[in-house]
Amino acid sequence: MRQKRIVALAAALAVVVVLGGWGFARGVSRELWESALGMVMESSRQGAENLGYQIENDYTVMEQLWEGIRDAESLEDALALGEGSEGGILLFPTGGKIIAGMGERDQVVEDFLQTATEEKGIFGPHINSVIGEEVFSLYRKCSLVDGSQAYLVKEYRTREIAEHFTLSFYGGTGLSYLVDQSGAIMVQPFGQEAGAASLFDLISQEKNDSQAIARLRENLAGLKSDWARLWCGEAVGNVVFCYQPLPGESGWILVSAVPERDMMAQAERILAITLLFSGLAIVIILAAVLMLCGSKLRENRQRTQEVEWALAVADKANRVKGRFLMDISHDIRTPLNGIVGMTAIAKENLENPPKLADCLEKISISSAHLLTLISDVLDMSQIEQGKAILIREPVELAQLYGEITNLMERRAQEAGLALRAEPARLEDRCVWGDPQRIRQILMNVIGNAIKYTPAGGSVVIELTQLTQEEKEQRTYCFRCKDTGIGMEEEFIEKVFLPFERARNTTDSKIPGVGVGLSITKSLVDLMGGEIWAESVLGKGSVFTVTLPLKVREEEPVPQEEPVLGESPDYSAKRVLVVEDNELNMEILEDLLTMTGVQTEKAYDGQEAVELVKNQPEGYYDLIFMDIQMPVLDGYSATRLIRSLGREDTARVPIYAVSANALAQDVAKALEAGMNGHIAKPVDLEALGKVLKHCLA
C-alpha cells in the first residue's frame, strides 16, 4: 500500500515537472517573441524615419533653391542663379537644356516630366539613361516670371538608399523593402538581386487568410504602421512583416520581413532544453522509485529540487539577457539623445559661437560614449564566438603604461578623483604582444575603478615585473586599487561574468552594459594570464592582472606624441583618398586639407589603381584606402597597386580607413600589403600619427 502511494506521488511529481516545464517554456517563448517583434518594429521605425527625414530635408533644400531663383526674369537668369546648387539638385527646363546643378541630363526623367501634372512628387525607380544604374527622383514644378516652366530634380541611387536605409536581421535571413501604397517594391534590400516586383508576390495567396492579406493591403494603402504573420512558401515558412510609413508626403513604406523560425530560434532552444530537463527529471524520479521505493523518497525530492534549480538557472539566464537588452537600449539611447538634441540646438545657434562650441563639445562626448558602448558589445560578440585574435607586435611597456596614465589622469580629474601612478618597476621593458589589447585591458580596469569611485576618492595603479619562467618569457603584474563603493563578497564571484552588474544603469546612474570586465577577463585568458578582484563593500576594491609576455632584445625607437595641429608643413605632399561614400570622403578630405596636404580622390578601388598607374613615379606620397567599395574592394586594389612593378608603388604607404575595425580586419589589411589601419570614425590623433610617420 505504501509503495502504491509512493508510485502515485512520483507520477504526480512527474506530471507537475512536465507541466511546469512546459508552462515555463511557453511563457519564455511568448516573452521572447514579443521582445523580438518589438526590436524589429523599432528598427523599422528608425529606418523609416531616417529616410523620410532625408527626403523631406531635400524637399526643403529644393524649396530654398527655388526661393533664390523664382524672381529671375528669364530661364537663362534662373539657370545662372541656380548654378552650383547644393545636394546634387538639377534644374530641368521643359524644352530647354540643363545648366544648373551637376551631372548630365537623364532622358528618362525628362520624358516623364514633359507629361507630369503634379506640382511635386517622386518619380519611381528606373534606369538612368546616363549612368545605367537604377535611380529614383524627387521633383518640384517651378513657374518663371516669363511664363516658362521648369522642374527642380533630386536624384537618388537605389543601391545607396538600400545600403543606408534597408535593414538586415538574423544573419541576413530577415530583410527590409521600400514599397509604395500598392505594395510595389521601390527599393530591394541591399545586396539582393532584383526579385519580386510587389510585396504580395512574396506571399502565398492560397495558404493565407484572405482577410489578413486584405488587411495588409488596406494598411499599406492607408500608410498605417502594424505587423502581420503570413505564409511565404515551404522554403521560408511563416514570415513576420513589420511595416512603417516614411514621415512626410512620399507615400512609401519601409517593410521588414523576418522568417518567424529565425526570430524564434532562441525560444525553441530554450524549449528543447526545458523539455530535456523535464524528461531527465521523470527518468530520475521513476528509476529511483523502482529501485529504492519508499526508502529513497528523500533522494527523489532532492533530484526534483535539482531540476527546479536547473529551470531557475534557465529562467535567470533569460532574465539576465532581458535586463541586458533593456540596459543596452537605455545606454545607447542616452548618448544618441545627446547627439540628436545638441545637433538640433546647434542648428538654432549658428550665430552664437559660444553656444555652438558648447553643443559641438557635448556631441563629441556623447559620440565617444556611444562608440565605447558599441565597441564593448562587438568585442563581447567576437569573444563569445571564439573569433577574437591577438596581434604580435613590438611593445614598450613603460611607454605604453605612461600613455595610459596620462589619458586616465585626465578622465579621473573630470570625475573629481585623484589618480596616482607609481613608477613602472621593470627590468625588461621591450616585449612582444598585442599593444591594443594590453591597452584595452589596463584601461578597462582603471576605467572601472574611476566609474565606481565617488568624487573625492582616489585610484592608485602600479606596473611591476615578477618572475622569469623561461629564457625569453617574463610575468608582468598590474594592480589597480581604489577607494570606491566596493562589492559584496557574493558579487565578487560574478564580477567577470557577462552582463552582470551590482546595480543597473537606471538605479546607479553609472553608464555601461556590464561587459567591460568580462571582455577584460576573456582577453587576459587569451594571453595566458590571470585576473582577480579583492573588495570590501564601502571601502574599495583591488584588481590584479598578470600577463606572461615574450621579451625582445631591440629597444624601441623613441617617438614624439604627434598632434594634428602641430604637424610639419605638408603643402608639397600629395595624398590619394579612396572612398565610395560622399560624406566620408568629405570628412577625410577636410581633415587632410587642414594640414595643408594636397588631396586627390577616387570613388572605388579600380579608379584608384588607374590613377596610380597613369601618374609618374613618386606622384603620391600616401594613400588612404577604404575597404568595402563597389567595382573593386580596398584589399584587391592594394594588391594590384603593389603588383604594378614600380619602385614607388612597392613602397608608397597605404593605410586602411575602414569601419571594419575588428582585430581580424586589421590582420587582413596587413596581409593585403597595407602599412596600417585607421578605424572609422576617424580619430584626429591617429590620423596625425600616420601623417607625421609617413610625410614628416
N, C-alpha and C positions, 0 to 999 in steps of 0.2 A: 504493500500500500504506500509505504513511504517512497519507494522507488518510483511509483507512478506519479506521485506528486512532484518528485524531483524532475522527472522527464517532462511533465506538463509545464513546470516552471521554466525549464530550459527552453522548451518550444516557445513559450510566451516571450522569454527574453530574446530569442532569435527573431521573432516577429517584430518586437519593439526595435531591435537594432536595424532590421531591414527597412521598416517604415521610417524610422528616424533618419537613417542614412539617405533614403530616397527623398524624404521631405527636405532635408538639408540641401541635397544636391539640386533639387528643383528650385529651391529658394536662391541658391548661389547662381544657378543658370539664369533665373529671371533678373537678378541684380546685374549680372554681367551683360546680359542682353540690353538692359536699359542704359547701362553705362556706355556700351559700345555704340548704341544708337545715338545717344546724346553727343558723343565725341564726333561722329560722322556729321550729324546735323550742325554742330558748332563749326566744324571745319568748313562745311559747305557755306554756312552763313558768312564766315570771314572771307572766303574766296570770292563769293558773290559781291560782298560789299567793296572789296578792294578793286575789282574790275569795274563795278558800277561807278565808284568814285572817280576812277581814271577817265571813263567815258564822259561823265558829267563835267569833269575838270577840262577835258578837251573841248567840250561844247562851250564852256565858259571862255576858254582861250580864243575860240573862233568868234564868239560874240565881241570880245575885246578887240580882236583884229579888225572885225567889221566896223566897230565904232571909229577906228582910226582911219578908215578909207571911204566911209559911206558918203562923205560930203565932197568927194572928188568930182570934178566937172565932167570927166570923161573916163572911159575904160583904161586908156593909157595912163592917166594920172593915178587911178586906183591901183593899177599894177605896180607902178613905181613906188607908191606909198607902202604897199604890202610886201615889197621885195625884202627878203631876209627874215621873214616871219619865223617865230619860234615853233618848235614842236613838229616840223615837217608838214605844216598846213599849206595846201596848194590852192591857188585861185584858178578856177576853170571858167573863163568867159564862154558863154554859149556862142558858138560860131567863131570864136577868136583863138589866139594862141596863149598857152600858159607861160607866164613870165615869173609871177611871184611864187615864192616857195622853193622847194628843192625837187630834183628828180625830173624824169621825163613823163610825157603825157600817157596815161593809161587809157587806151581806146575803149576798153570795156566800160569803164566808168563814164567816159564822155558820152558813149551811146546811150547809157542809162539816163544820164542827166538831161539829155535832149528831150526825153519824154516824161521826166519826173514831174509830179504835181504837188507833192508835199513841200512845205516850207523847210523842213529839216527831217532827218531820219538816218537809218542805217541801210546801206546797200550791202546785202549779204555776201557770203563767201563766193569768190570767183577767181579765175586765174588771171593775174596781172599780165597785160599784153607786153610789158617791157621786161620785167624780171622773171616771168614764167613761174612765179610762186603764187600759192593761194593766199588771198588777202580779203579783207572787208573794210568798208569805209564809212565814216561819218560825213554827212553833207548838210549844208545850210544855204538856202537860197538868198541871194542879195539883189537888190534893185538899185542901179546907179542913178545919178542925177539926170544924165542924158537919156534915161529910159532903157538902157541896155541891161541885160540880165547876166548874172554870173553865179557861181557856186564856190563856197569855201569847202575844201575836202580834206579830211584827215584819214590817212590810210594806216591799217594795222596788218602785220603779217600774222596769219593764224598760227603759224608754228611758234612764234614768240609768245603770243597770247596763251597758247596751250601750255607752253613751258612754265609761265609765271602764274597762271590763274587756274589751271585744272590740276586736280589733286590725284595722288596715288595712295591707296590704302592697302594694308595687309600684304606686304611683299609684292605689290603690283597686281594682285588679283582684283582689287577694287579700283575703279576708275571714275572720272567725272567728265561730263559733257556739257557744252553750252548749247542750248536748244532755244527755238522760238516758241511762241504760244501754241503753235500747232504740234509741237514735238519734233519738228525737223531739226536735225543736228547741224548747228552752225560751225562748231569747232570740235574736232575729235580730241580725245585725250592725247597728251604729249607722248611722243614715241610710238603711237599706234598708227598703223596703215589705215587709209580711208576704208571704212566698212559700211555699216548700215546708214541709210540716208535719214531715217527717222528713229526716234527713241522707241516707237511702238514696233519697229521691225525686230527689236531685241526680245520682245515679249511674246510668249505663246498665246495666240488668240483662242485656241481650243481648250487649253487646260487651266485657264484662269477665269475667275468670276467676271462676267461681262460688266457687272456693276462696278467692280473695282477698277477695271480699265476705263470705264466711262467717268468715274470719279477722278482718276488721274488726268484724263483729257480736260475735264472741267476745271480742275485746279490749275493746270498749266495755262489754259486759256484765260483764267481769271487772275493769273500771277499770284497764286497763293503758295505759302510755304507749308510743306507737310511731308509725309513719308508713306511708302506703300511697299508691301511684300508681294512679289509676283513671280510666277514660274517662267524661266527663260530657257528651257530645254534641258536634256539629260546631261549635257556637258557641265553646266554650272548649277542646275537646280534652281531653288528659290533665290531671288536677288532682292535686296533691300534698296529701294530707290529713295534717296533723300533729296528734296528739291527746294531751291531757294531763289526767288526772283532777284535780279540785279536792281539796286536802287536807281531811280531816275526813269527816263522815258524810253529806254532801249527796247523793252518788251522781251528781253532774253531771260532765261532761267539757267542757273547752274544746277545740274543734276548729278549727284554722286551715286554710283551703282556698285554695291558691295555684295558678293555672294554670301548668303546667310551662313553657310557652313564655315566660311573663313572667320566671320565675326564670332561664331560660337565655338571655335576650335578649343579655346581655353576652357570654356564651360564643359565641353564634352570630356576633356581630360580630367577635370575635377570630378565629374560624374562617374567616370570609369574608375578613378582611384577610390571614390567613396563606395561604389558597389564592390570593388575588390576587398576593401576593408570589411565591409559587411559580410561578404562571403567567407572571408577568413575567420571572422568572429563566429559565424554559425558553425564552421567546421571545428573550431577550437572548443566551442561550448558542447556540441554534441559528442565529440570524441572524449572530452573529459567526463561527461555524464555516463557514457557507455563503459568507460574504463574504470572509473572510480566511484560512480553512483553518488550517494549522499555524502561520503567521506571527503569528496573533493569539491563540495559546493563552494567553499570559500575561495578555492583556487579559480573556479569558474567565474565568480564575481570579480576577482582580480583581473581576469582576462577581459571581462566586459569593460572594466574601468580603463584598461589599456586601449581598447577600441574607442571608447569615448574620448580618451586623451588624443588619440590619432585624429579623430574627427575634429576635436577642438584645435589641434595644430593646423589642420587644413583650413578651418574657419579663420584662425588667426592670420594665416598667410594671406587669405583673401582680403581680410580687413586691413592688413598692412599695405597691400597693393592699392586697395581703395583709398587709404589715407594718403599714400604717395601720390595718387592721381590728383587728389584734392590739393595737396601741398604744392605739387609742381604747377597745377593750374593757377593757384593763388600767387606763387612766387614768380612765375613768368608774366602773369598779367600785371603785377605791380610795376616792374620796370617798363613794360610796354605802355602802361597808362602814363608813366612819366614822360616817355618819349613822345607819345601822341599828344599829350596835354601841353608839354613845353613847346612842341612844334607849332601847335595852334596859337599859343601865347606869343611865340616869336614872330609869327606872321603879322600879328596885330601890333607889334612894337618895332617894326623895321626902322622907324625914325627915332628910336630910343636906344642908343648904343649900350648904355649900362644894363638895361633890362634885357636886351638881346643877348649880350655876352653872358648874363646870368642863366638865361634859358639854354644857350648852347652848352654851357658847362654842365648843367643838370642833365641834358640829353646825353652828353658824353659819359657821365657817371652811370646813368641808367643803362646805356648801351653796353658798357663794360660789365655791369652786373648781369645783364641778360646773357651776354656771351659766356660768362663764367658758368651760369646755370646750364646752358646748352652743352658746353664742353664737358661738364660733370656727367650729365646724363649720357652723352655719347661715349665717354670713357667707360662708364659702367656697363653700357651695352656691349662694347668691344671686349671688355674683360669677361663678362658672363658668357659670351660666345667663344671665348678662347682665341680671339683674333689679335689681342694686344701683343706687340713685339717690341724688342729693345734694339736700339741702335748703338753700335760700338764706335765711340769717338774719343779723342784725347780730352781729358778733363783736368783742369787745375782746381783742386778742391778749395784751397784757401781763397782763390779769386772768386769762385762760384759762391762760397759762403759770404764773402764780402758784398757781392752784388745783391744777394737775397737780404742780407742785413740792412743795406741802405734802403731797399724798397719797402721792407716790412716796418722799418723805423717810421717812415712817413705815414704808413697805414695806422700804426699804433698811436702816433701823435694825433691823427684825425679822430681816433676813438677816445682820446683823453687818457692814454696809458703811457707808461714808461717801459721801453724795450731796451734791455741791456744785453749786448752780445759779447760774451767772453772771447778773448783772442783764441784763434784756432791753434790747438796743440798737435801739430802734425810733423812727423819725420819724413814721410813720403807724401808729397803734395800732388805729384803727377800720376794719374791713373787712367785706365780705360773704362769707359762706361757710357751711359746714355745721359748726357747733361740735362736734357729737357725733363726726363722722368725723375732724375735726382732733384732737380729744382722743384718739380711738382710735389714730390714727397715732403720736402722741407717746408715749402710754402703752405701746403695743406695743414701741416701740424702747427706751424706758427699762426696761420690764419684762424685755425680752430681755437687756439688759446686766446687770441685777440677778441674773437667773436663772443666768447663766453666769460670774458673778464670785464667787470663793470668799470666805468670811468674812475680814475684814481688808482687803479691797481697796477700791477707790474708783470712783465714777462721776461724771463731770463733764458737765453739759449747758449749752447756751447757745442763745439765740434772737437772730438779727440780721436787719436789713433790708439787702438787697443793692442791687438796681438798680431803675430806673423804666423799664419797657419802653414804656409809652404813658401817655397823660394820666391815666387812672384806675387803672392796674394797677401793682402792686409785686411784687417777688420777695422772699420771706422764707426764711431758711435756719435750720434746726435741726440741731445737731450733738450727738451723744452719744458720749463717749469713756469706755472702761472699762479696768480692769487685769485683765480676766478671763482665761479659758483660751485665747482666741483661736481662729483657724481655720487649717487648712491652705490653701495657695493654691488647690488644685484644688477645695476645697469652697466657696470664696468665690463662684465662678461659679454654684453651685447653691443658695445660701442663701435665695434668694427664690422657689424652686420649691415647689409644694405637697407636703406630706408628706415633705420632705427634712429629715433630722436627722443631725448628725455621729455621734451615738450615740443608741440608743433609750432609752426611759424606764427600762426594767429595768436596763440596764447603767449608765446615768449617774446614776440616782436623781433626775433632773431631770424634773418633770412637763411634759406638753404633747404635742400631737399633730402638731406640725410644720407648722402652717398660719398661725401668727401673723404671721410676716414676709411670707408670700405674700399674706395679706389686706392687710397694710400696703402692699406694692408695688402691688397692684391699686387700692387707694384713692388712692394717690399718682398713679398713671397716670390715674385717673378725674378727678382735679383738674387734670391737665395738668402735674404736677410731675415730679421725679426723685428717686430714692433710690439710694445706692450704699454699699458697705462696703469698708473697708480693715482688714486684720488681720495680725497676726504670731502664729503659734502659740506659746502660753505667755506672751505679753506683753500681749495685749488687742486690742480692736477699736475702730474708729471708724465710726459710721453717720451719714451726712449726708442730710438731706431738704431739698429746695427746693420751695416752693409758690408759684405765681402767684395773687394774690388782688386783687379789686377793692377800692379804698379807698372810704370813705363819709365824708361831711362831719360828720354829727351825732355828738357824743360820747355814749358810753353813760352811763346813769344809774347811779351807784354803788349797789350793793345789798349789804346785810349778808348774811353767810352764816348762814341760819337753822338752828336746831337744834330738833328737835321738843319737847324738854323745856323750851326757853326761849320757847315761843310765848306770845303775849299771852292774855288771858282771852277765850275763845271761848264762854263759857256762854250768851250771848244769841244765838249764831248757830245756824242750823239747816241741816243738810246732808242731802240725799237720796242714799241709796246704792242703786244699781240693779245687782243681781247675781243670777243664777239658781242659782248654786252655794251650798249652805248653808254649807260650810266657808269658802269665800272671803268670803261675807257676814259670817260671824262674825269672821274675822280683821280685815277692814277696819273693821267696827263697833267692835271692841275697841280698835284703834289710834286711831280718832277719839275714842272715849269718854275715852281717856287725856288728850286735850287739853281736855276739858270741853265740847266741842261737842255740841249736840243732834242726834240722828240719827233719820231715818225710812227705811223700807225698801220697795223694790219688787222683785219677782222676775222681771219681764220688762219689755220696752220699752213695751208697751201700758199696763201698770199704772202705769208712771212717768208717761206722758203724761196719764193720767186724774187722777193725784194732783196734778200741776202745774195742770191745767185747773180742778180743783174747789177749789183753795186761793186765798185772796185774793192780790192783787198783793204782791210782795216777801216772800212767805212763806218761800221757800227762798233761802238766801244762796249755796249752792254745790251742784252735782250731780256725783257720781262715777258714770260710766256704763260698764257692761260692754259688750262688742261682740257676741259670739256668745250670743244668748239665744233662747228659744222665743217664739212669737207675733209678736214684733217685735224686730229687732236694734237695737243701740245707735245705728248710723248713722241709721236711719229714725226712731227715737224722737227723736233730736236735731233732725232736720229738722222733725218735727211740732211739737216744743216751740218752736222758733224761729219757726214759722209761725202761732202762736196769735194774733198780732196785739196782744199786750200789751207794754207797755214793759219790764216785768220779765223776761218770757221772752226778749226780744231781747238782754238784757244779762247775765242770770244766767250766771256761769261754769259751763261744762260740761267736765269733763275725762274722757277715756277712761282706764279702768283695765282693761287687757286683756293677755292672753298673746300677742295678735297684735302683736309688738313690732318688726317689720322697718320699714325706712325708708318703704316704700310704705304700710304700715299707719298710720304717723304722718301721712303726707300725706292719706290717706283720711279720718282723723279730723278734720283741719283743714278739708278740703273739705266735710264734713258740717255744719260750723258749730261744732265743738268748739274750746275755747280751748287745749287741750294734750293731752298723752298721758303716762300713767304706766304703765310696763311691769310685768307680773307676773313674778316675785314682787315685791311692793311694797317699795320701798326707803324707809326711815323718813325719810331726808334729803330725798328727792324729795317725799314727802308733806308734810313740814314746809314746804318752799319754797312749795308750792301753797297751803297754809292761810295762810301769812303774806302771800303775794301777794294772795289773794282776800278774806281776812277781817280782817286786822290793821287 
